[in-house]
Amino acid sequence: MAEKVATGATLLWEPLPVELMNAVFVERGRVQEALDSDVAATAWLRAIAGRLGADAAIKVEQLDEDTVRPVAGDLRALRDALRRLAAEVTEDPRPPDTTPGLTRPEAIATLNASARAWTELVWPVDGRPAGVFRGSGTAAECALRLIAHQAVELFAGPDCARLRPCLAPNCALFFVKNHARREWCSPACGNRVRVARHYRRHQEAQQK
């Protein structure tokens, strides 16, 4: 189910790298930037913090504006790099909406520079063993590295072949096609496509 962040971004419960790609969206026909300030970047990270915690032990209260501010620019750069790589791998026909001059080598370099995380075994005395992501720095820096690390796994793994651009009218989002019949990022986009098709058929019928 889609969920709106305070900044306007839509969370689709996709893999976190895809959620970051989707921090660019279209509203009223115009491309909007969901990470355009330190406050917005903080709100976005806090919105996905619960999904970071299971892998990196990051708590939402650790992601305050002072902590996020130093990495906000890196978060936007990673988002742009992921969108550039996703556009290439999906043969996205939509025009680039961020950093149109960004090359694939530049995008790869940005991703790799951010993906400095590793997995450690954690085995509590009274619990089960588990792998936990680690990274040096603040909670915000660890969050950035975890998302980048997962992005490497996304592009190098089986989900890469299932990554799709949503080609509904006025949509800039990506999604992972996890069902054979899924064609759009959300039911709302599917409804827009059906409305557009109905309108087009109605117009064609009137012209005959």
Number of C-alpha atoms within 10 A of each C-alpha: 7 13 12 12 18 12 19 19 23 21 21 19 14 17 17 20 23 25 22 30 22 24 26 26 20 17 12 7 10 10 15 18 19 22 24 15 15 19 16 21 25 23 21 25 23 21 16 18 21 14 16 20 15 14 16 20 17 19 15 18 9 15 23 18 16 13 16 26 17 14 19 24 16 16 24 22 18 29 26 25 25 26 29 25 19 20 19 12 14 15 11 17 10 12 9 15 16 17 12 10 9 14 13 14 11 13 20 17 14 19 25 16 13 21 21 17 21 14 14 11 10 13 11 9 7 6 8 8 11 13 14 15 21 18 18 11 10 16 21 27 22 23 29 24 27 26 25 27 21 17 23 17 14 19 17 11 11 10 15 17 14 15 20 22 23 21 19 20 13 16 22 24 26 25 23 20 19 12 8 7 7 13 19 22 23 17 13 11 18 18 13 15 16 12 12 14 12 12 12 12 12 11 11 10 9 8 7 5
